[in-house]
Amino acid sequence: MGRAGLLWIGGGLLMFGHRIPHEEAGLIDKFGDEYRQYIWRTGRLLPKLIR
């Protein structure tokens, strides 16, 4: 695996491990249950394919 692959994996881990939970916490603080329902309906990072 080359450098680009390692950077891609590192970026993905950073997004899943820090950025997404941090941003979602802020959105939940601002929008509350309405945002929780939105996450449940649509998925987090990728759209839900099965409901």
Legacy VTK file of the C-alpha trace (Angstrom):
# vtk DataFile Version 3.0
C-alpha trace
ASCII
DATASET POLYDATA
POINTS 51 float
0.000 0.000 0.000
1.370 3.382 -0.910
1.385 6.676 0.902
-1.924 7.738 -0.620
-3.612 4.627 0.758
-2.216 5.232 4.233
-3.343 8.856 4.128
-6.816 7.762 3.013
-7.094 5.271 5.884
-5.767 7.821 8.382
-8.257 10.424 7.203
-11.106 7.934 7.501
-10.118 7.023 11.042
-9.923 10.695 11.970
-13.413 11.325 10.561
-14.992 8.366 12.328
-13.073 8.751 15.563
-13.273 12.478 16.176
-14.946 14.766 13.702
-18.278 13.026 13.110
-19.106 12.445 16.814
-18.031 16.012 17.662
-20.191 17.557 14.940
-23.160 15.342 15.751
-22.964 16.323 19.438
-23.212 19.979 18.414
-26.161 19.295 16.130
-27.944 17.334 18.863
-27.374 20.242 21.276
-28.874 22.637 18.743
-31.733 20.567 17.280
-32.342 17.869 19.936
-34.741 15.040 19.207
-35.475 16.357 15.722
-31.852 15.658 14.735
-31.861 12.257 16.478
-34.878 11.283 14.367
-33.102 12.534 11.246
-30.053 10.340 12.017
-32.315 7.350 12.571
-34.133 7.921 9.255
-31.156 8.711 7.050
-28.087 7.085 8.612
-24.974 8.849 9.775
-22.273 9.012 7.140
-23.835 6.891 4.406
-27.522 6.650 3.507
-29.439 3.717 4.944
-30.105 1.176 2.246
-32.408 -1.006 4.336
-35.137 0.429 6.537
LINES 1 52
51 0 1 2 3 4 5 6 7 8 9 10 11 12 13 14 15 16 17 18 19 20 21 22 23 24 25 26 27 28 29 30 31 32 33 34 35 36 37 38 39 40 41 42 43 44 45 46 47 48 49 50
